Amino acid sequence: MNVEREGDFITLSMGPHHPATHGVLRLEVTTDGEVIRACKPDIGYLHRSIEKIGEFLEWYQFVPYTDRVDYVCSMNSNHAWVCAVETLLASSEETKLAIPERAEYIRILFAELNRISSHMVGLGSMTMDMGAFTPFLHALSQREFINDIFEKTCGARLTYNYMCVGGLVRDLHAGAEDEIRAMLKGLEKAMIDFNRLISSNNIFRARLAGIAAVSAEDAVSYGLVGPNLRGSGVDFDLRRDKPYGFYERFRFDVPLGKAYAGADGRLGDCYDRYVVRLLEVLESIRICRQALDQMPPASGVEDDPVGGWCVAKAAQKALRKPPVGEVYFRCENPRGETGYHIVSDGTKFPYRIKIRTGSFTAMSIFEKLVPGLMIADLVALIGSFDIVLPEVDR
């Protein structure tokens, strides 16, 4: 930490290599001891110009770059991009694609598995930030089971490049459905142990109760999305309210913050944001099981409209000369709404790409929430917002 003293105040540079900032985030913190008087986020240390690079790549070539927008939930980022491009193609009858039904179910199945995986990282690392290392290991062990399934299907454990315009790169590996069902059953049991170990722990709850509470009005006005928005009691989830893919076919609840910490807690505090993510894991398990139950069996024919996994030839033909126009498509990713605004000039290269991410919008509220907190509470706040810096900087 770099330290500067001015009068009765000390300015600390927390980061950009501080483990509790969850990436290369620098916070300029002004304190009069342990109490923070001001906090200014300093971002951009991980900027890679992904959006500009996309203008020099063909539409389908940009998928691996979406893996790097949020590497903790690459599958969800893949999903948002390919849906945006397919929505653009659907604006013309000549280029509209009929995605195989099985591919749509697998997309949602893997998106929800990656949501679980992402939340396991977020929940586990938050407990570690609060000084509890063992729950972090329990959370990461469950994530490893999901990574094993992804690796068998697409060959990667972190950046997948699995979804593509027109469907999927390949079908599920042999025995995948049984493996996923067994994993979900084991995860349910593990979540009971995780809750017993940390969620009802008096010390852990006291560290989060009443800290950095965000009202519903502030959550909306500052553009918070996903669990950070719902943690403040705002009942909005794109999967239910603006469904895409086959989400309208599934039944699930949308967890909301309810001052879960009890008398010491407040609606929208750090503990509420923690509990919302915890409950979302259980809802994702419900969605995954429904997807497995409803999914048509594999036909073995790539472009079969029911049991296939991709209409690659039709997609390649359509992307040579896509419709002229612009599209904004948004998905409910683990960190909230990820939106792709794409502009097409009718060539095989995007004219413009703009990405909206949940972690970037979450940073805007830090300057309002932090003053008055203790330095140790700042660590709790960062963990509760589950920010990922590649998503902030891009």
SESERO-813439 format. One record per residue (C-alpha): y, z, x; residue in three letters. Coordinates in Angstrom, 2 decimals, decimal comma. Example, Ala and Ser with C-alpha at 12.3 -4.5 7.8 and 13.67 -1.06 7.14 Angstrom:
<rs>
+---------+---------+---------+-----+
!       y !       z !       x !   r !
+---------+---------+---------+-----+
!   -4,50 !    7,80 !   12,30 ! ALA !
!   -1,06 !    7,14 !   13,67 ! SER !
+---------+---------+---------+-----+
</rs>
This chain:
<rs>
+---------+---------+---------+-----+
!       y !       z !       x !   r !
+---------+---------+---------+-----+
!    0,00 !    0,00 !    0,00 ! MET !
!    3,47 !   -0,87 !    1,25 ! ASN !
!    6,04 !    1,83 !    0,55 ! VAL !
!    9,83 !    1,61 !    0,25 ! GLU !
!   12,05 !    4,62 !   -0,48 ! ARG !
!   15,36 !    4,38 !   -2,31 ! GLU !
!   17,04 !    7,62 !   -3,32 ! GLY !
!   14,65 !    9,73 !   -5,39 ! ASP !
!   12,31 !    6,81 !   -6,11 ! PHE !
!    9,48 !    5,21 !   -4,14 ! ILE !
!    8,46 !    1,57 !   -4,58 ! THR !
!    4,75 !    0,97 !   -3,99 ! LEU !
!    3,13 !   -2,40 !   -3,56 ! SER !
!   -0,22 !   -2,03 !   -5,31 ! MET !
!   -2,27 !   -5,05 !   -4,34 ! GLY !
!   -2,81 !   -7,94 !   -4,00 ! PRO !
!   -6,00 !   -6,63 !   -2,35 ! HIS !
!   -6,39 !   -3,37 !   -4,26 ! HIS !
!   -9,88 !   -3,07 !   -5,83 ! PRO !
!   -8,53 !   -1,68 !   -9,12 ! ALA !
!   -6,34 !   -4,75 !   -9,76 ! THR !
!   -9,48 !   -6,80 !  -10,50 ! HIS !
!   -8,38 !   -9,67 !   -8,28 ! GLY !
!   -5,40 !  -10,77 !   -6,25 ! VAL !
!   -2,76 !   -9,13 !   -8,46 ! LEU !
!    0,23 !   -7,42 !   -6,91 ! ARG !
!    2,05 !   -4,75 !   -8,88 ! LEU !
!    5,47 !   -3,57 !   -7,71 ! GLU !
!    5,42 !    0,05 !   -8,90 ! VAL !
!    8,49 !    2,31 !   -8,84 ! THR !
!    7,69 !    6,03 !   -9,05 ! THR !
!    9,32 !    9,42 !   -8,61 ! ASP !
!    6,03 !   10,91 !   -7,48 ! GLY !
!    2,98 !   10,51 !   -9,71 ! GLU !
!    4,96 !    9,25 !  -12,72 ! VAL !
!    5,71 !    5,52 !  -12,86 ! ILE !
!    9,24 !    4,54 !  -13,79 ! ARG !
!    8,83 !    0,76 !  -13,65 ! ALA !
!    6,12 !   -1,81 !  -12,96 ! CYS !
!    6,59 !   -5,49 !  -12,26 ! LYS !
!    3,52 !   -7,79 !  -11,99 ! PRO !
!    3,70 !  -10,34 !   -9,18 ! ASP !
!    1,26 !  -13,16 !   -9,87 ! ILE !
!    0,43 !  -16,52 !   -8,31 ! GLY !
!   -1,65 !  -15,55 !   -5,29 ! TYR !
!   -4,63 !  -17,51 !   -6,66 ! LEU !
!   -2,79 !  -20,57 !   -7,98 ! HIS !
!   -4,87 !  -23,71 !   -7,32 ! ARG !
!   -3,06 !  -26,28 !   -9,49 ! SER !
!   -6,13 !  -26,92 !  -11,64 ! ILE !
!   -4,08 !  -28,44 !  -14,46 ! GLU !
!   -2,44 !  -30,99 !  -12,15 ! LYS !
!   -5,76 !  -31,83 !  -10,46 ! ILE !
!   -7,14 !  -32,70 !  -13,91 ! GLY !
!   -4,71 !  -35,60 !  -14,20 ! GLU !
!   -6,48 !  -37,32 !  -11,29 ! PHE !
!  -10,03 !  -36,82 !  -12,58 ! LEU !
!  -11,90 !  -38,63 !  -15,30 ! GLU !
!  -12,36 !  -36,65 !  -18,51 ! TRP !
!  -15,96 !  -35,63 !  -17,83 ! TYR !
!  -15,24 !  -34,79 !  -14,17 ! GLN !
!  -12,97 !  -31,88 !  -15,13 ! PHE !
!  -15,82 !  -29,72 !  -16,46 ! VAL !
!  -16,58 !  -28,05 !  -13,07 ! PRO !
!  -12,91 !  -27,07 !  -12,79 ! TYR !
!  -13,08 !  -25,26 !  -16,13 ! THR !
!  -15,80 !  -23,10 !  -14,55 ! ASP !
!  -13,11 !  -21,81 !  -12,20 ! ARG !
!  -10,51 !  -21,01 !  -14,87 ! VAL !
!  -12,45 !  -17,83 !  -15,66 ! ASP !
!  -15,49 !  -17,56 !  -13,43 ! TYR !
!  -16,77 !  -14,48 !  -15,30 ! VAL !
!  -17,30 !  -16,58 !  -18,46 ! CYS !
!  -17,64 !  -20,11 !  -17,16 ! SER !
!  -19,86 !  -21,19 !  -20,05 ! MET !
!  -17,11 !  -20,35 !  -22,55 ! ASN !
!  -14,55 !  -22,28 !  -20,51 ! SER !
!  -16,90 !  -25,30 !  -20,46 ! ASN !
!  -17,20 !  -24,99 !  -24,24 ! HIS !
!  -13,44 !  -24,98 !  -24,85 ! ALA !
!  -12,83 !  -28,07 !  -22,70 ! TRP !
!  -15,62 !  -30,26 !  -24,09 ! VAL !
!  -14,68 !  -29,33 !  -27,66 ! CYS !
!  -11,07 !  -30,30 !  -26,95 ! ALA !
!  -12,10 !  -33,70 !  -25,58 ! VAL !
!  -14,53 !  -34,27 !  -28,46 ! GLU !
!  -11,75 !  -33,41 !  -30,92 ! THR !
!   -9,57 !  -36,04 !  -29,28 ! LEU !
!  -12,38 !  -38,61 !  -29,56 ! LEU !
!  -12,90 !  -37,65 !  -33,20 ! ALA !
!   -9,35 !  -38,79 !  -34,01 ! SER !
!  -10,71 !  -42,35 !  -34,03 ! SER !
!  -13,80 !  -43,54 !  -35,86 ! GLU !
!  -14,59 !  -45,87 !  -32,96 ! GLU !
!  -14,94 !  -43,03 !  -30,43 ! THR !
!  -16,12 !  -40,16 !  -32,65 ! LYS !
!  -19,29 !  -38,50 !  -31,33 ! LEU !
!  -22,16 !  -37,04 !  -33,37 ! ALA !
!  -23,27 !  -34,06 !  -31,26 ! ILE !
!  -26,99 !  -33,27 !  -31,70 ! PRO !
!  -27,55 !  -30,25 !  -33,91 ! GLU !
!  -29,73 !  -28,48 !  -31,34 ! ARG !
!  -27,02 !  -28,92 !  -28,69 ! ALA !
!  -24,43 !  -27,25 !  -30,93 ! GLU !
!  -26,69 !  -24,24 !  -31,42 ! TYR !
!  -27,42 !  -23,96 !  -27,69 ! ILE !
!  -23,69 !  -24,13 !  -26,94 ! ARG !
!  -23,02 !  -21,16 !  -29,19 ! ILE !
!  -26,09 !  -19,31 !  -27,95 ! LEU !
!  -24,99 !  -19,63 !  -24,33 ! PHE !
!  -21,35 !  -18,91 !  -25,15 ! ALA !
!  -22,40 !  -15,61 !  -26,76 ! GLU !
!  -24,75 !  -14,76 !  -23,89 ! LEU !
!  -21,86 !  -15,35 !  -21,49 ! ASN !
!  -19,64 !  -13,15 !  -23,70 ! ARG !
!  -22,19 !  -10,36 !  -23,30 ! ILE !
!  -22,36 !  -10,99 !  -19,57 ! SER !
!  -18,57 !  -10,93 !  -19,25 ! SER !
!  -18,22 !   -7,74 !  -21,29 ! HIS !
!  -20,86 !   -6,08 !  -19,13 ! MET !
!  -18,72 !   -6,79 !  -16,08 ! VAL !
!  -15,58 !   -5,57 !  -17,84 ! GLY !
!  -17,13 !   -2,40 !  -19,24 ! LEU !
!  -18,98 !   -1,58 !  -16,05 ! GLY !
!  -16,04 !   -2,11 !  -13,73 ! SER !
!  -13,79 !   -0,05 !  -16,01 ! MET !
!  -16,14 !    2,92 !  -15,78 ! THR !
!  -16,23 !    2,51 !  -12,01 ! MET !
!  -12,41 !    2,48 !  -11,92 ! ASP !
!  -12,52 !    5,83 !  -13,72 ! MET !
!  -14,85 !    7,24 !  -11,06 ! GLY !
!  -18,24 !    6,73 !  -12,74 ! ALA !
!  -20,31 !    4,42 !  -10,53 ! PHE !
!  -23,73 !    4,72 !  -12,19 ! THR !
!  -22,74 !    3,06 !  -15,53 ! PRO !
!  -21,48 !    0,08 !  -13,53 ! PHE !
!  -24,98 !   -0,45 !  -12,14 ! LEU !
!  -26,51 !   -0,17 !  -15,63 ! HIS !
!  -24,07 !   -2,81 !  -16,94 ! ALA !
!  -24,61 !   -5,20 !  -14,03 ! LEU !
!  -28,39 !   -4,94 !  -14,36 ! SER !
!  -28,16 !   -6,35 !  -17,91 ! GLN !
!  -25,89 !   -9,13 !  -16,70 ! ARG !
!  -28,53 !  -10,11 !  -14,16 ! GLU !
!  -31,06 !  -10,82 !  -16,91 ! PHE !
!  -28,61 !  -13,27 !  -18,49 ! ILE !
!  -27,88 !  -14,84 !  -15,11 ! ASN !
!  -31,62 !  -15,38 !  -14,61 ! ASP !
!  -31,80 !  -17,31 !  -17,90 ! ILE !
!  -28,75 !  -19,43 !  -17,02 ! PHE !
!  -30,12 !  -20,16 !  -13,56 ! GLU !
!  -33,44 !  -21,42 !  -14,95 ! LYS !
!  -31,63 !  -23,69 !  -17,41 ! THR !
!  -28,78 !  -25,11 !  -15,35 ! CYS !
!  -29,45 !  -24,02 !  -11,76 ! GLY !
!  -26,42 !  -21,76 !  -11,33 ! ALA !
!  -25,59 !  -18,08 !  -11,83 ! ARG !
!  -21,79 !  -18,11 !  -11,94 ! LEU !
!  -20,18 !  -21,56 !  -12,29 ! THR !
!  -22,50 !  -23,52 !  -14,55 ! TYR !
!  -21,16 !  -27,02 !  -15,30 ! ASN !
!  -23,71 !  -27,02 !  -18,13 ! TYR !
!  -21,84 !  -28,23 !  -21,20 ! MET !
!  -20,58 !  -31,78 !  -21,15 ! CYS !
!  -18,73 !  -34,14 !  -23,46 ! VAL !
!  -21,39 !  -35,19 !  -25,94 ! GLY !
!  -23,63 !  -32,14 !  -25,66 ! GLY !
!  -25,40 !  -30,51 !  -22,72 ! LEU !
!  -26,48 !  -31,59 !  -19,26 ! VAL !
!  -30,08 !  -30,74 !  -20,14 ! ARG !
!  -32,15 !  -28,94 !  -22,76 ! ASP !
!  -33,31 !  -25,33 !  -22,46 ! LEU !
!  -35,98 !  -24,66 !  -19,86 ! HIS !
!  -39,54 !  -24,08 !  -21,06 ! ALA !
!  -39,99 !  -20,64 !  -22,59 ! GLY !
!  -36,25 !  -19,95 !  -22,74 ! ALA !
!  -36,18 !  -18,89 !  -26,39 ! GLU !
!  -38,84 !  -16,22 !  -25,89 ! ASP !
!  -37,08 !  -14,98 !  -22,75 ! GLU !
!  -33,77 !  -14,69 !  -24,60 ! ILE !
!  -35,33 !  -12,76 !  -27,49 ! ARG !
!  -36,95 !  -10,33 !  -25,06 ! ALA !
!  -33,69 !   -9,93 !  -23,17 ! MET !
!  -31,74 !   -9,18 !  -26,36 ! LEU !
!  -34,28 !   -6,55 !  -27,38 ! LYS !
!  -34,03 !   -4,87 !  -23,99 ! GLY !
!  -30,22 !   -5,06 !  -24,08 ! LEU !
!  -30,07 !   -3,18 !  -27,38 ! GLU !
!  -32,06 !   -0,33 !  -25,89 ! LYS !
!  -29,94 !   -0,37 !  -22,73 ! ALA !
!  -26,73 !   -0,11 !  -24,77 ! MET !
!  -28,00 !    3,11 !  -26,35 ! ILE !
!  -28,47 !    4,58 !  -22,88 ! ASP !
!  -25,10 !    3,23 !  -21,74 ! PHE !
!  -23,35 !    4,89 !  -24,68 ! ASN !
!  -25,12 !    8,16 !  -24,05 ! ARG !
!  -24,21 !    8,02 !  -20,38 ! LEU !
!  -20,51 !    7,20 !  -20,57 ! ILE !
!  -19,00 !    6,37 !  -24,00 ! SER !
!  -19,25 !    9,94 !  -25,30 ! SER !
!  -18,57 !   11,52 !  -21,91 ! ASN !
!  -15,70 !   13,97 !  -22,40 ! ASN !
!  -14,11 !   13,24 !  -19,03 ! ILE !
!  -14,24 !    9,48 !  -19,48 ! PHE !
!  -12,86 !    9,69 !  -23,00 ! ARG !
!  -10,05 !   12,03 !  -21,93 ! ALA !
!   -9,02 !    9,61 !  -19,17 ! ARG !
!   -8,51 !    6,83 !  -21,75 ! LEU !
!   -7,47 !    8,60 !  -24,97 ! ALA !
!   -3,86 !    7,99 !  -25,93 ! GLY !
!   -3,12 !    5,98 !  -22,78 ! ILE !
!   -1,10 !    2,75 !  -23,04 ! ALA !
!   -1,40 !    2,43 !  -26,82 ! ALA !
!   -0,29 !   -0,94 !  -28,20 ! VAL !
!    0,82 !   -1,14 !  -31,83 ! SER !
!   -0,32 !   -4,03 !  -34,00 ! ALA !
!    3,26 !   -5,34 !  -34,09 ! GLU !
!    3,60 !   -5,29 !  -30,30 ! ASP !
!    0,17 !   -6,87 !  -29,85 ! ALA !
!    1,23 !   -9,84 !  -31,98 ! VAL !
!    4,75 !  -10,18 !  -30,58 ! SER !
!    3,52 !  -10,12 !  -26,97 ! TYR !
!    0,85 !  -12,72 !  -27,70 ! GLY !
!   -2,19 !  -10,57 !  -27,02 ! LEU !
!   -5,50 !  -12,16 !  -27,98 ! VAL !
!   -9,18 !  -11,33 !  -28,28 ! GLY !
!  -10,36 !   -7,73 !  -27,77 ! PRO !
!   -6,87 !   -6,70 !  -26,63 ! ASN !
!   -5,43 !   -7,86 !  -29,96 ! LEU !
!   -8,27 !   -6,49 !  -32,08 ! ARG !
!   -8,12 !   -3,19 !  -30,18 ! GLY !
!   -4,74 !   -2,67 !  -31,85 ! SER !
!   -6,30 !   -3,16 !  -35,29 ! GLY !
!   -5,28 !   -6,80 !  -35,82 ! VAL !
!   -8,13 !   -8,45 !  -37,71 ! ASP !
!   -8,31 !  -11,93 !  -36,23 ! PHE !
!  -11,17 !  -13,76 !  -34,57 ! ASP !
!  -11,22 !  -17,54 !  -34,12 ! LEU !
!  -14,99 !  -17,68 !  -34,59 ! ARG !
!  -14,59 !  -16,36 !  -38,14 ! ARG !
!  -11,03 !  -17,37 !  -39,12 ! ASP !
!  -10,83 !  -20,83 !  -37,48 ! LYS !
!  -14,52 !  -21,58 !  -36,89 ! PRO !
!  -15,63 !  -24,32 !  -34,52 ! TYR !
!  -19,10 !  -25,61 !  -33,73 ! GLY !
!  -21,56 !  -23,91 !  -36,10 ! PHE !
!  -19,89 !  -20,49 !  -36,19 ! TYR !
!  -19,37 !  -20,74 !  -39,94 ! GLU !
!  -23,16 !  -20,57 !  -40,31 ! ARG !
!  -23,43 !  -17,09 !  -38,78 ! PHE !
!  -22,82 !  -13,65 !  -40,20 ! ARG !
!  -21,17 !  -11,10 !  -37,93 ! PHE !
!  -18,54 !   -8,38 !  -38,04 ! ASP !
!  -15,26 !   -8,29 !  -36,12 ! VAL !
!  -14,81 !   -4,88 !  -34,41 ! PRO !
!  -11,31 !   -3,40 !  -34,57 ! LEU !
!   -9,58 !   -0,47 !  -32,89 ! GLY !
!   -9,54 !    2,69 !  -35,02 ! LYS !
!   -8,33 !    5,45 !  -32,68 ! ALA !
!  -11,96 !    6,06 !  -31,69 ! TYR !
!  -11,02 !    8,82 !  -29,22 ! ALA !
!  -10,28 !   11,22 !  -32,08 ! GLY !
!   -7,46 !   13,75 !  -32,17 ! ALA !
!   -6,26 !   12,94 !  -28,66 ! ASP !
!   -6,41 !    9,18 !  -29,17 ! GLY !
!   -4,06 !    6,63 !  -30,69 ! ARG !
!   -4,70 !    3,27 !  -32,33 ! LEU !
!   -4,67 !    0,58 !  -29,67 ! GLY !
!   -5,12 !    2,86 !  -26,66 ! ASP !
!   -7,32 !    2,20 !  -23,63 ! CYS !
!  -10,34 !    3,79 !  -25,30 ! TYR !
!  -10,01 !    1,55 !  -28,37 ! ASP !
!   -9,99 !   -1,56 !  -26,19 ! ARG !
!  -13,10 !   -0,24 !  -24,42 ! TYR !
!  -14,97 !    0,45 !  -27,68 ! VAL !
!  -14,07 !   -2,93 !  -29,20 ! VAL !
!  -15,72 !   -4,71 !  -26,26 ! ARG !
!  -18,72 !   -2,43 !  -26,53 ! LEU !
!  -19,17 !   -3,27 !  -30,22 ! LEU !
!  -18,64 !   -6,97 !  -29,57 ! GLU !
!  -21,74 !   -6,94 !  -27,38 ! VAL !
!  -23,79 !   -5,83 !  -30,38 ! LEU !
!  -22,24 !   -8,53 !  -32,59 ! GLU !
!  -23,00 !  -11,18 !  -29,98 ! SER !
!  -26,63 !  -10,06 !  -30,04 ! ILE !
!  -26,62 !  -10,69 !  -33,82 ! ARG !
!  -25,16 !  -14,17 !  -33,36 ! ILE !
!  -27,66 !  -15,07 !  -30,61 ! CYS !
!  -30,60 !  -14,10 !  -32,82 ! ARG !
!  -29,28 !  -16,14 !  -35,73 ! GLN !
!  -28,78 !  -19,13 !  -33,42 ! ALA !
!  -32,36 !  -18,84 !  -32,20 ! LEU !
!  -33,66 !  -18,58 !  -35,76 ! ASP !
!  -31,66 !  -21,57 !  -37,04 ! GLN !
!  -32,02 !  -23,84 !  -34,02 ! MET !
!  -34,17 !  -26,94 !  -34,64 ! PRO !
!  -37,06 !  -27,44 !  -32,21 ! PRO !
!  -36,62 !  -29,77 !  -29,27 ! ALA !
!  -37,62 !  -33,36 !  -30,03 ! SER !
!  -37,84 !  -34,42 !  -26,39 ! GLY !
!  -35,44 !  -37,32 !  -27,09 ! VAL !
!  -32,04 !  -36,84 !  -25,47 ! GLU !
!  -29,85 !  -38,36 !  -28,18 ! ASP !
!  -31,94 !  -37,36 !  -31,20 ! ASP !
!  -29,36 !  -36,25 !  -33,83 ! PRO !
!  -31,32 !  -33,09 !  -34,66 ! VAL !
!  -33,50 !  -32,02 !  -31,77 ! GLY !
!  -31,70 !  -33,74 !  -28,89 ! GLY !
!  -29,28 !  -32,27 !  -26,38 ! TRP !
!  -26,71 !  -34,98 !  -25,54 ! CYS !
!  -25,26 !  -38,34 !  -26,59 ! VAL !
!  -24,31 !  -39,14 !  -22,99 ! ALA !
!  -24,17 !  -42,93 !  -23,28 ! LYS !
!  -21,93 !  -42,85 !  -26,34 ! ALA !
!  -19,68 !  -40,29 !  -24,65 ! ALA !
!  -19,32 !  -42,33 !  -21,47 ! GLN !
!  -18,43 !  -45,42 !  -23,47 ! LYS !
!  -15,86 !  -43,55 !  -25,56 ! ALA !
!  -14,22 !  -41,94 !  -22,52 ! LEU !
!  -13,53 !  -45,31 !  -20,87 ! ARG !
!  -10,82 !  -45,87 !  -23,47 ! LYS !
!  -10,16 !  -42,73 !  -25,55 ! PRO !
!   -7,63 !  -42,65 !  -28,39 ! PRO !
!   -3,96 !  -42,26 !  -27,52 ! VAL !
!   -2,62 !  -38,89 !  -28,67 ! GLY !
!   -2,64 !  -35,18 !  -28,02 ! GLU !
!   -4,89 !  -32,31 !  -29,08 ! VAL !
!   -4,77 !  -28,52 !  -28,85 ! TYR !
!   -8,17 !  -26,86 !  -29,18 ! PHE !
!   -8,82 !  -23,14 !  -28,85 ! ARG !
!  -11,96 !  -21,07 !  -28,49 ! CYS !
!  -12,60 !  -17,34 !  -28,83 ! GLU !
!  -13,52 !  -16,52 !  -25,24 ! ASN !
!  -14,39 !  -13,01 !  -23,96 ! PRO !
!  -10,75 !  -12,46 !  -22,95 ! ARG !
!   -9,48 !  -13,93 !  -26,18 ! GLY !
!   -8,11 !  -17,30 !  -27,09 ! GLU !
!   -8,48 !  -20,00 !  -24,45 ! THR !
!   -6,70 !  -23,13 !  -25,54 ! GLY !
!   -6,66 !  -26,62 !  -24,03 ! TYR !
!   -3,70 !  -28,86 !  -24,79 ! HIS !
!   -4,60 !  -32,36 !  -23,66 ! ILE !
!   -2,54 !  -35,53 !  -23,81 ! VAL !
!   -4,20 !  -38,96 !  -23,63 ! SER !
!   -2,51 !  -42,25 !  -22,83 ! ASP !
!   -5,68 !  -44,22 !  -23,60 ! GLY !
!   -7,02 !  -44,35 !  -20,06 ! THR !
!  -10,05 !  -42,70 !  -18,48 ! LYS !
!   -7,78 !  -40,07 !  -16,92 ! PHE !
!   -6,00 !  -37,30 !  -18,88 ! PRO !
!   -2,23 !  -37,80 !  -18,92 ! TYR !
!   -1,60 !  -34,04 !  -19,15 ! ARG !
!   -3,66 !  -30,84 !  -19,33 ! ILE !
!   -2,25 !  -27,40 !  -20,19 ! LYS !
!   -4,43 !  -24,30 !  -20,46 ! ILE !
!   -3,53 !  -21,16 !  -22,40 ! ARG !
!   -5,46 !  -18,05 !  -21,37 ! THR !
!   -5,76 !  -14,49 !  -22,62 ! GLY !
!   -5,32 !  -12,77 !  -19,25 ! SER !
!   -2,00 !  -14,50 !  -18,65 ! PHE !
!   -0,56 !  -13,37 !  -21,98 ! THR !
!   -1,85 !   -9,82 !  -21,39 ! ALA !
!    0,23 !   -9,54 !  -18,22 ! MET !
!    3,45 !   -9,87 !  -20,23 ! SER !
!    3,10 !   -6,44 !  -21,85 ! ILE !
!    2,59 !   -4,48 !  -18,61 ! PHE !
!    6,31 !   -3,89 !  -18,01 ! GLU !
!    6,60 !   -2,30 !  -21,47 ! LYS !
!    3,47 !   -0,12 !  -21,33 ! LEU !
!    3,51 !    1,23 !  -17,79 ! VAL !
!    6,74 !    3,31 !  -17,58 ! PRO !
!    5,89 !    6,98 !  -18,11 ! GLY !
!    2,25 !    6,64 !  -17,08 ! LEU !
!    0,70 !    8,40 !  -14,13 ! MET !
!   -0,43 !    6,20 !  -11,23 ! ILE !
!   -4,07 !    6,99 !  -12,09 ! ALA !
!   -3,42 !    5,88 !  -15,67 ! ASP !
!   -2,25 !    2,47 !  -14,42 ! LEU !
!   -5,79 !    1,88 !  -13,16 ! VAL !
!   -7,13 !    2,69 !  -16,64 ! ALA !
!   -4,65 !    0,29 !  -18,25 ! LEU !
!   -5,64 !   -2,62 !  -15,99 ! ILE !
!   -9,33 !   -2,02 !  -16,64 ! GLY !
!   -8,85 !   -1,78 !  -20,40 ! SER !
!   -7,17 !   -5,20 !  -20,55 ! PHE !
!  -10,08 !   -6,78 !  -18,63 ! ASP !
!   -7,90 !   -9,28 !  -16,82 ! ILE !
!   -9,32 !  -11,91 !  -14,48 ! VAL !
!   -6,85 !  -13,35 !  -12,01 ! LEU !
!   -8,14 !  -16,96 !  -11,80 ! PRO !
!   -7,37 !  -17,13 !  -15,52 ! GLU !
!   -3,83 !  -15,83 !  -14,89 ! VAL !
!   -2,91 !  -18,11 !  -12,00 ! ASP !
!   -5,13 !  -21,18 !  -12,50 ! ARG !
+---------+---------+---------+-----+
</rs>
